[in-house]
Amino acid sequence: MSGTTDLWTLAVIVGLAGITVLTRCFFFILDRPWGLPDWAHRALHYAPVAALAAVVLPEVVMTNGHFVSTWQDARLYAAVVGAAWYFWRGGGVLGTMLVGMAVYLPLHLGLGW
């Protein structure tokens, strides 16, 4: 590496550290309390569900970057049964996971789906 590269790398590290400190300390720097608007509070109620769907849904319906093309996929049946359990019991994440895995494991390990 050359001296220019090392200086550039150091400048980037110092700049990113400065931005990190500024954004983390922003709320402490202000002289008065700061609150979120009402629309932001309402939106934050849906954020965990949206994030979970964004992570779980592609894992269920895709394999190697392509949509599942067969019905012989244990993940599809486990997701449907888990969702049915969730809505039938009116919530309960642990029960949903247990029921989904109870469907997934025999299909995946037993039938090789």
C-alpha positions as CSV (number, residue, x, y, z in Angstrom):
1,M,0.0,0.0,0.0
2,S,1.1,3.5,-0.7
3,G,1.2,6.5,1.7
4,T,-1.8,8.0,-0.1
5,T,-3.9,4.9,0.4
6,D,-3.1,4.9,4.1
7,L,-4.0,8.6,4.5
8,W,-7.2,8.1,2.6
9,T,-8.2,5.1,4.7
10,L,-7.4,7.0,7.9
11,A,-9.5,10.0,6.7
12,V,-12.5,7.7,5.9
13,I,-12.2,6.0,9.4
14,V,-12.1,9.4,11.2
15,G,-15.0,10.7,9.1
16,L,-17.2,7.7,9.8
17,A,-16.3,7.8,13.5
18,G,-17.3,11.5,13.6
19,I,-20.6,10.9,11.9
20,T,-21.3,8.0,14.2
21,V,-20.6,10.1,17.3
22,L,-22.7,13.0,16.0
23,T,-25.7,10.8,15.2
24,R,-25.5,8.8,18.4
25,C,-25.2,12.0,20.6
26,F,-27.7,14.1,18.6
27,F,-30.4,13.6,21.2
28,F,-28.1,14.5,24.1
29,I,-26.9,17.7,22.4
30,L,-30.4,19.2,22.1
31,D,-31.5,21.5,24.9
32,R,-35.1,20.5,25.0
33,P,-36.9,17.1,24.8
34,W,-37.6,15.8,21.4
35,G,-40.6,13.6,20.5
36,L,-41.8,11.8,17.4
37,P,-44.9,13.0,15.6
38,D,-48.1,11.0,16.0
39,W,-47.8,9.5,12.5
40,A,-44.3,8.1,13.3
41,H,-45.6,6.5,16.5
42,R,-48.4,4.8,14.6
43,A,-45.9,3.6,11.9
44,L,-43.5,2.1,14.5
45,H,-46.3,-0.2,15.6
46,Y,-46.1,-1.9,12.2
47,A,-42.3,-1.9,11.8
48,P,-41.6,-5.2,13.6
49,V,-44.2,-7.1,11.6
50,A,-43.0,-5.6,8.3
51,A,-39.4,-6.4,9.2
52,L,-40.3,-10.0,10.1
53,A,-42.2,-10.4,6.9
54,A,-39.4,-9.0,4.9
55,V,-37.0,-11.6,6.3
56,V,-39.3,-14.7,6.6
57,L,-41.3,-14.5,3.4
58,P,-38.4,-14.7,0.9
59,E,-37.0,-17.6,2.9
60,V,-40.3,-19.5,2.6
61,V,-41.1,-18.9,-1.1
62,M,-37.6,-18.8,-2.6
63,T,-34.7,-21.2,-3.1
64,N,-31.4,-20.1,-4.5
65,G,-32.8,-16.8,-5.6
66,H,-35.7,-18.4,-7.5
67,F,-39.4,-18.9,-6.6
68,V,-40.3,-22.4,-5.4
69,S,-41.6,-24.3,-8.4
70,T,-43.0,-27.4,-6.8
71,W,-45.6,-28.0,-4.1
72,Q,-43.3,-30.6,-2.5
73,D,-41.5,-28.1,-0.3
74,A,-41.9,-28.6,3.5
75,R,-41.5,-24.8,4.1
76,L,-44.8,-24.0,2.3
77,Y,-46.8,-26.4,4.4
78,A,-45.2,-25.4,7.6
79,A,-45.8,-21.7,6.9
80,V,-49.5,-22.3,6.1
81,V,-50.1,-24.5,9.2
82,G,-48.2,-22.0,11.4
83,A,-50.2,-19.1,10.1
84,A,-53.5,-21.1,10.6
85,W,-52.4,-21.9,14.2
86,Y,-51.6,-18.2,14.8
87,F,-55.0,-17.0,13.6
88,W,-56.9,-19.8,15.2
89,R,-55.3,-19.3,18.7
90,G,-55.3,-15.5,18.4
91,G,-51.6,-15.0,18.7
92,G,-48.8,-16.8,20.4
93,V,-45.5,-16.9,18.6
94,L,-44.1,-19.9,20.5
95,G,-47.1,-22.1,19.5
96,T,-46.8,-20.9,15.9
97,M,-43.2,-21.9,15.7
98,L,-43.7,-25.2,17.4
99,V,-46.6,-26.2,15.1
100,G,-44.7,-25.0,12.1
101,M,-41.7,-27.0,13.0
102,A,-43.9,-30.0,13.8
103,V,-45.0,-30.0,10.2
104,Y,-41.7,-29.0,8.7
105,L,-39.4,-31.6,10.3
106,P,-41.3,-34.8,9.3
107,L,-41.8,-33.5,5.7
108,H,-38.2,-32.4,5.4
109,L,-36.5,-35.2,7.2
110,G,-39.0,-38.0,6.5
111,L,-39.9,-37.3,2.9
112,G,-36.9,-35.3,1.9
113,W,-38.9,-32.3,0.7
